[in-house]
């Protein structure tokens, strides 16, 4: 089993969107039994990407009970472990998420809280590797320096940098510039995708309905990097990506 934590320095860079779509891609396109976990209790939103709006359990229940009692199946091979909004955080401890290591999944994707506070390093602790998400602007990239430093302090492998919302504007940093600042390779660039908020309202990861759009293809390439399974978009996929479908 591979446990991957998806981290960012700040909110608004698309970290949760990437977590949801990456989980879907691993399960549906690469046939990996996958669990996506919302480990961002203060501003939980992962559940909305899967159409889950109410939960019969609280976060402390999630820590006290067996995890497979609390997961919600989305589609075959894909489960979601959401975090409700109204939670008591007083008893949270870094060791509390070690039970993730006991699950029988091929992949566990952890959507962490942004920043470097306790919630974030608690979610990093059980991870085998870290994906660091940023947008290509200078403030976002420099902010990620602290995220990288935290992962290194915890002894975690950094799988790479994911640059989201790329529009190829003059002010955007290049891959080489981002690597020079962070010291790690950019393994995936995801384009700015219009209408992303509409998919959250629909409760569906965009890749589930538009698997050929450029964003979805980028997510599948990212899943390919994690699994080691080759992904080559076909001609129809390439044409539809260019046309924006």
C-alpha positions in Angstrom: 0.0 0.0 0.0 1.2 3.5 -0.8 0.1 6.4 1.4 0.4 9.8 -0.4 -0.2 13.1 1.4 -1.1 16.1 -0.8 0.1 19.3 0.8 0.2 23.0 0.0 1.3 26.2 1.7 -2.0 27.9 1.4 -5.6 27.4 0.4 -7.0 28.1 -3.0 -4.4 26.3 -5.1 -6.6 23.4 -6.0 -5.1 20.8 -3.5 -8.5 19.2 -2.7 -9.6 19.2 -6.3 -6.4 17.4 -7.2 -6.8 14.9 -4.3 -10.4 14.0 -5.4 -9.5 13.6 -9.1 -6.3 11.8 -8.5 -8.2 9.3 -6.3 -10.7 8.8 -9.0 -8.0 8.3 -11.7 -6.1 5.7 -9.6 -9.3 3.7 -9.0 -11.0 3.9 -12.3 -8.2 4.3 -14.9 -5.4 2.4 -13.2 -7.6 -0.1 -11.3 -6.0 0.6 -7.9 -8.2 0.2 -4.8 -8.1 3.7 -3.4 -9.2 5.6 -0.3 -9.3 9.4 -0.3 -9.1 10.9 3.2 -10.0 14.4 4.3 -7.5 15.3 6.9 -8.3 19.0 6.9 -10.8 19.2 9.8 -11.0 23.0 10.1 -11.9 23.7 6.5 -13.1 20.3 5.3 -14.4 20.2 1.7 -13.3 17.0 0.1 -16.7 15.4 0.7 -18.4 18.0 -1.6 -16.3 16.8 -4.5 -18.1 13.4 -4.1 -21.6 14.7 -3.4 -21.4 13.9 0.3 -23.1 16.6 2.4 -23.9 14.9 5.8 -22.3 12.3 7.9 -23.5 10.2 10.9 -20.1 10.3 12.6 -17.8 12.9 14.1 -14.1 13.2 13.6 -13.2 11.6 17.0 -15.3 8.6 16.0 -13.0 8.3 13.0 -10.0 8.1 15.4 -11.6 5.7 17.8 -13.3 3.2 15.5 -12.1 1.0 12.6 -11.6 3.1 9.5 -13.5 0.7 7.2 -16.7 1.3 9.2 -16.5 5.0 8.3 -15.6 5.0 4.6 -18.2 5.9 2.0 -18.1 4.1 -1.4 -18.2 6.4 -4.4 -17.8 4.0 -7.2 -16.2 0.5 -7.5 -12.6 0.7 -6.2 -12.9 4.2 -4.7 -13.9 5.1 -1.2 -14.0 8.4 0.6 -13.3 9.1 4.3 -14.8 12.6 4.8 -14.3 15.0 7.7 -17.4 16.8 9.0 -17.3 20.5 9.7 -18.3 20.4 13.3 -15.5 18.7 15.2 -13.7 18.7 18.5 -10.0 18.9 17.8 -8.8 18.8 21.3 -7.8 15.1 21.4 -6.1 14.9 18.0 -2.6 13.5 18.2 0.0 12.6 15.4 -0.2 8.9 16.3 -4.0 8.9 15.7 -3.6 8.5 12.0 -1.2 5.6 12.1 -4.2 3.3 11.6 -4.2 4.3 8.0 -1.2 2.0 7.6 -3.5 -1.0 8.5 -5.9 -0.5 5.6 -6.1 -2.9 2.7 -5.9 -0.5 -0.2 -3.5 0.0 -3.0 -3.4 3.7 -2.4 -4.5 6.1 0.3 -4.6 9.7 -0.7 -4.6 12.2 2.2 -5.9 15.7 1.6 -4.1 17.7 4.2 -4.7 21.1 5.7 -2.8 23.9 4.1 0.1 25.4 5.9 2.5 23.8 8.4 0.4 23.7 11.6 -0.4 20.6 13.7 -3.1 19.4 11.4 -0.7 19.3 8.5 2.2 17.4 10.1 -0.3 15.0 11.8 -1.5 14.1 8.3 2.0 13.9 6.9 3.1 11.4 9.6 1.6 8.2 8.1 2.5 9.1 4.5 5.1 7.3 2.5 5.5 10.3 0.2 4.4 13.9 -0.2 3.0 15.7 -3.3 3.4 19.4 -2.9 0.9 21.6 -4.8 1.4 25.1 -5.8 0.3 27.6 -8.4 3.0 29.1 -10.7 3.1 32.6 -9.1 6.1 33.6 -7.0 4.2 34.1 -3.7 2.7 30.6 -3.9 6.0 28.9 -4.8 8.0 30.7 -2.1 5.4 29.9 0.4 5.8 26.2 -0.4 9.4 26.4 0.8 8.2 25.9 4.4 6.0 22.9 3.3 9.0 21.3 1.8 11.1 22.0 4.9 8.4 20.4 7.1 8.3 17.2 5.0 12.1 17.0 5.1 12.1 17.4 8.9 9.6 14.6 9.2 11.9 12.4 7.0 9.3 12.1 4.2 10.0 11.5 0.6 8.9 14.3 -1.7 7.5 12.6 -4.8 7.5 15.9 -6.6 5.9 19.3 -7.2 2.5 19.7 -8.8 1.9 23.0 -10.4 -1.8 23.8 -10.8 -3.8 26.5 -12.7 -1.1 27.0 -15.3 -2.1 29.6 -17.9 1.3 30.3 -19.5 1.3 33.9 -18.6 4.4 36.1 -18.6 4.4 36.4 -14.8 4.3 32.6 -14.2 7.5 30.9 -13.1 8.9 28.2 -15.3 9.6 24.6 -14.3 13.3 25.3 -14.0 12.7 28.4 -11.8 10.4 26.4 -9.5 12.9 23.7 -9.2 15.7 26.2 -8.4 13.5 27.6 -5.6 12.2 24.3 -4.1 15.0 21.9 -5.0 12.6 19.3 -6.4 11.3 18.4 -9.8 8.0 19.5 -11.2 6.3 16.2 -12.1 3.0 17.5 -13.3 1.6 20.8 -14.6 -2.2 21.1 -14.6 -3.9 23.8 -16.8 -6.3 26.3 -15.4 -9.7 24.6 -16.0 -12.8 26.8 -16.4 -16.0 25.8 -14.7 -14.3 23.7 -12.0 -16.6 25.1 -9.3 -19.6 23.7 -11.2 -18.3 20.1 -10.8 -18.0 20.6 -7.0 -21.7 21.7 -7.0 -22.6 18.6 -9.0 -20.6 16.4 -6.5 -18.5 14.8 -9.3 -14.8 14.9 -9.9 -14.4 16.5 -13.4 -12.4 13.5 -14.5 -15.4 11.2 -14.0 -17.4 13.1 -16.7 -14.7 14.8 -18.8 -11.9 12.3 -18.9 -10.3 13.7 -22.0 -10.0 17.4 -21.0 -6.5 18.7 -20.5 -6.8 18.8 -16.7 -8.0 15.2 -16.6 -5.2 14.0 -18.8 -2.7 15.8 -16.5 -4.3 14.0 -13.5 -3.9 10.7 -15.3 -0.2 11.4 -16.0 0.2 12.2 -12.3 -1.4 8.9 -11.4 0.9 7.2 -13.9 3.9 8.7 -12.1 2.7 7.3 -8.8 1.8 3.8 -10.0 4.6 3.3 -12.5 1.9 2.2 -15.0 2.4 3.8 -18.4 -0.3 6.2 -19.6 -0.4 7.4 -23.2 -3.4 9.5 -24.3 -4.9 8.2 -27.5 -5.4 10.4 -30.6 -9.1 11.1 -29.7 -8.1 12.1 -26.2 -5.4 14.5 -27.5 -7.8 16.1 -30.0 -10.5 16.5 -27.4 -8.0 18.1 -25.0 -7.0 20.7 -27.6 -10.7 21.4 -28.3 -11.4 21.7 -24.5 -13.7 18.7 -24.2 
